């Protein structure tokens, strides 16, 4: 049975919101100092090697490099050495486009992972499952963000990542430990995959009691809507005691 909602999942599903977006855990978190991206801080920078680690400043990125170096080089090496039978050997254009896609849709993918794993209703799912987003590649599209379309989505066991790649698993455990110490429930794992190229995106999730995003079952439709149209301005609806807020 298809759920019927009074409002679309995003405040700007049809038009852009008219006021600033408050930030909450599930967005970018500095991997060095733990700061959460806020409207006044500007967008955090992503590590150019792995495109999965975020920093609030260049100083934090430099300070974290000695401990981040191993997992960064491992992740970058996996992406660069991947082969795709469907498209031939992966070239820099495919890799760069995928990284741009993951970075540009970080907020949307974080929200989709939260909804797909039903973390508001069942927070324990974060320890068992992951969201796998399979992409199709369209090299002829002029816009890099629209070279990928959503092929399918799946809920898979977390062991899909943690057992097959121990180094990535260790990095996820480190992030989870930090998140739980600050009151969160752990890391939601989102896997972005195109052929044999995959990008693991760990998202530190705050306690559902402090995350005001409305629970939605139409997350896949919303994910397709924004990615197919190349829109990166996703602003989810949250119902709070003070009314509806966007973000």
C-alpha positions as CSV (number, residue, x, y, z in Angstrom):
1,X,0.0,0.0,0.0
2,X,1.4,3.4,-1.0
3,X,1.7,5.9,1.8
4,X,-0.1,9.2,1.3
5,X,1.5,12.4,2.7
6,X,0.0,15.8,3.3
7,X,3.3,17.4,2.2
8,X,6.2,16.4,-0.1
9,X,9.3,15.1,1.7
10,X,11.3,18.2,0.8
11,X,10.3,21.8,1.5
12,X,11.6,22.7,-1.9
13,X,10.3,19.7,-3.9
14,X,8.7,22.1,-6.3
15,X,10.2,25.5,-5.2
16,X,13.2,26.5,-3.1
17,X,12.7,27.4,0.6
18,X,12.8,31.1,1.5
19,X,14.8,30.9,4.8
20,X,18.1,29.4,6.1
21,X,18.4,25.7,6.8
22,X,19.3,24.6,10.4
23,X,21.8,21.8,10.6
24,X,21.6,18.6,12.6
25,X,23.7,15.5,12.9
26,X,23.4,13.5,9.7
27,X,25.2,16.3,7.8
28,X,28.9,16.8,7.5
29,X,31.0,16.3,10.6
30,X,34.7,17.4,10.8
31,X,36.6,14.1,11.2
32,X,39.3,15.9,13.3
33,X,37.5,18.1,15.8
34,X,33.9,16.7,15.5
35,X,32.4,20.1,14.6
36,X,29.0,19.9,12.8
37,X,28.6,22.0,9.6
38,X,26.5,25.0,10.3
39,X,25.1,27.8,8.0
40,X,27.6,30.3,9.3
41,X,30.6,28.1,8.9
42,X,30.2,27.5,5.2
43,X,30.4,24.1,3.5
44,X,33.0,21.7,5.0
45,X,35.6,20.4,2.6
46,X,35.8,16.8,1.5
47,X,39.1,15.0,1.4
48,X,40.1,15.0,-2.3
49,X,41.5,11.4,-2.0
50,X,38.7,9.4,-0.5
51,X,35.8,11.9,-0.9
52,X,34.3,10.4,2.3
53,X,36.0,12.3,5.1
54,X,35.0,15.9,5.9
55,X,36.9,18.8,7.6
56,X,35.9,22.2,8.9
57,X,39.2,23.7,7.9
58,X,42.5,23.1,6.2
59,X,44.2,23.1,9.6
60,X,42.0,20.2,10.8
61,X,42.7,18.4,7.5
62,X,46.4,18.7,7.8
63,X,46.4,17.7,11.5
64,X,44.4,14.6,10.7
65,X,46.4,13.4,7.8
66,X,48.9,11.2,9.7
67,X,46.0,9.1,11.0
68,X,43.8,9.4,7.9
69,X,46.6,8.6,5.4
70,X,46.2,4.8,5.4
71,X,42.4,4.6,4.9
72,X,42.5,7.5,2.4
73,X,45.1,5.9,0.2
74,X,43.3,2.5,0.4
75,X,40.0,4.0,-0.6
76,X,41.5,6.1,-3.5
77,X,43.4,3.0,-4.7
78,X,40.3,0.9,-4.8
79,X,38.4,3.4,-6.9
80,X,41.3,4.1,-9.3
81,X,42.1,0.4,-9.9
82,X,38.4,-0.7,-10.5
83,X,37.4,-2.2,-13.8
84,X,33.9,-2.0,-15.3
85,X,33.1,-4.6,-17.9
86,X,30.1,-2.6,-19.0
87,X,32.1,0.5,-19.8
88,X,35.7,-0.8,-20.2
89,X,38.5,0.4,-18.0
90,X,37.4,3.2,-15.7
91,X,38.9,6.5,-16.7
92,X,39.4,9.7,-14.7
93,X,36.1,11.2,-16.0
94,X,34.0,8.4,-14.5
95,X,35.9,8.5,-11.2
96,X,35.7,12.3,-11.0
97,X,32.0,12.4,-11.9
98,X,31.2,9.8,-9.2
99,X,33.1,11.8,-6.6
100,X,31.3,15.0,-7.7
101,X,28.0,13.2,-7.4
102,X,28.7,11.8,-3.9
103,X,29.9,15.2,-2.7
104,X,27.0,17.2,-4.3
105,X,24.3,14.9,-3.0
106,X,25.8,14.3,0.4
107,X,22.9,15.8,2.2
108,X,20.3,14.0,0.1
109,X,22.1,10.7,0.5
110,X,22.4,11.1,4.3
111,X,18.7,11.7,4.5
112,X,17.9,8.8,2.2
113,X,20.0,6.5,4.3
114,X,18.3,7.6,7.5
115,X,14.9,6.9,6.0
116,X,15.8,3.7,4.2
117,X,17.2,2.1,7.4
118,X,14.1,3.4,9.3
119,X,16.3,4.8,12.0
120,X,13.6,6.9,13.6
121,X,11.4,3.8,14.2
122,X,14.2,1.2,14.7
123,X,17.5,2.8,15.6
124,X,19.1,-0.6,16.1
125,X,19.0,-1.1,12.3
126,X,22.1,1.1,12.1
127,X,24.1,-1.8,13.5
128,X,22.7,-4.4,11.1
129,X,22.0,-2.9,7.6
130,X,23.3,-0.5,5.0
131,X,21.8,1.3,2.0
132,X,23.2,0.3,-1.4
133,X,22.5,2.8,-4.2
134,X,23.3,1.4,-7.6
135,X,23.9,4.0,-10.4
136,X,23.9,3.8,-14.1
137,X,26.4,5.9,-16.0
138,X,25.5,8.2,-18.9
139,X,28.8,9.5,-20.4
140,X,27.1,11.7,-23.0
141,X,25.3,13.9,-20.5
142,X,26.9,17.4,-20.5
143,X,26.4,18.0,-16.8
144,X,28.7,15.8,-14.6
145,X,26.0,15.5,-11.9
146,X,23.5,14.1,-14.5
147,X,25.8,11.5,-15.8
148,X,24.5,9.1,-13.2
149,X,20.9,7.9,-12.7
150,X,19.5,5.8,-9.9
151,X,19.5,2.2,-11.2
152,X,18.2,0.5,-8.1
153,X,18.4,0.7,-4.3
154,X,18.8,-2.2,-1.8
155,X,19.0,-2.7,1.9
156,X,22.0,-5.0,2.5
157,X,23.8,-6.4,5.6
158,X,26.5,-4.1,7.1
159,X,28.8,-7.0,6.6
160,X,28.6,-6.3,2.9
161,X,31.2,-3.6,3.7
162,X,32.8,-4.5,7.1
163,X,33.6,-8.1,6.4
164,X,34.9,-7.6,2.9
165,X,37.1,-4.6,3.7
166,X,38.6,-4.7,7.2
167,X,40.4,-1.4,6.9
168,X,37.1,0.4,6.0
169,X,35.4,-1.5,8.8
170,X,38.0,-0.3,11.3
171,X,37.4,3.3,10.1
172,X,33.7,3.0,10.5
173,X,34.1,1.6,14.0
174,X,36.3,4.6,14.9
175,X,33.6,7.0,13.6
176,X,30.9,5.1,15.5
177,X,32.8,5.3,18.8
178,X,33.2,9.1,18.4
179,X,29.6,9.5,17.4
180,X,28.2,7.5,20.4
181,X,30.5,9.3,22.9
182,X,28.8,12.5,21.7
183,X,25.3,11.1,22.1
184,X,24.7,9.7,18.6
185,X,23.6,6.2,17.7
186,X,26.5,5.4,15.3
187,X,27.2,5.4,11.6
188,X,24.7,4.8,8.8
189,X,26.5,3.1,5.9
190,X,25.6,4.2,2.4
191,X,27.3,2.5,-0.5
192,X,27.3,4.3,-3.8
193,X,28.1,1.8,-6.6
194,X,28.5,2.2,-10.3
195,X,29.5,-1.1,-12.0
196,X,32.5,-2.2,-10.0
197,X,33.4,1.2,-8.6
198,X,32.0,1.7,-5.1
199,X,32.2,4.6,-2.6
200,X,31.4,3.9,1.0
201,X,29.8,6.9,2.7
202,X,29.6,6.7,6.5
203,X,27.1,9.1,8.1
204,X,27.3,9.8,11.8
205,X,23.7,9.9,13.1
206,X,22.5,11.7,16.1
207,X,20.0,10.2,18.5
208,X,16.6,10.0,16.7
209,X,15.1,12.1,19.6
210,X,17.3,15.0,18.4
211,X,16.9,14.4,14.7
212,X,13.7,16.2,13.6
213,X,13.5,14.8,10.1
214,X,10.0,13.4,9.4
215,X,9.9,9.6,8.8
216,X,9.2,9.0,5.2
217,X,8.7,5.8,3.1
218,X,8.9,7.7,-0.2
219,X,12.7,8.3,0.1
220,X,13.6,6.4,-3.1
221,X,11.2,8.5,-5.1
222,X,12.6,11.7,-3.6
223,X,16.2,10.5,-4.3
224,X,15.3,9.9,-7.9
225,X,13.5,13.2,-8.3
226,X,16.4,15.3,-7.2
227,X,19.2,13.3,-8.8
228,X,17.5,12.9,-12.2
229,X,16.9,16.7,-12.4
230,X,20.4,17.5,-11.3
231,X,19.2,19.5,-8.3
232,X,21.5,19.7,-5.3
233,X,19.3,22.0,-3.1
234,X,17.4,19.3,-1.2
235,X,15.9,20.6,2.0
236,X,14.0,17.9,4.0
237,X,10.9,18.8,6.0
238,X,11.0,18.4,9.8
239,X,8.0,18.6,12.1
240,X,8.9,20.1,15.5
241,X,7.1,21.5,18.5
242,X,7.6,24.9,17.0
243,X,6.1,23.9,13.7
244,X,7.6,22.9,10.3
245,X,11.2,23.7,9.7
246,X,13.3,23.0,6.6
247,X,16.5,21.0,6.9
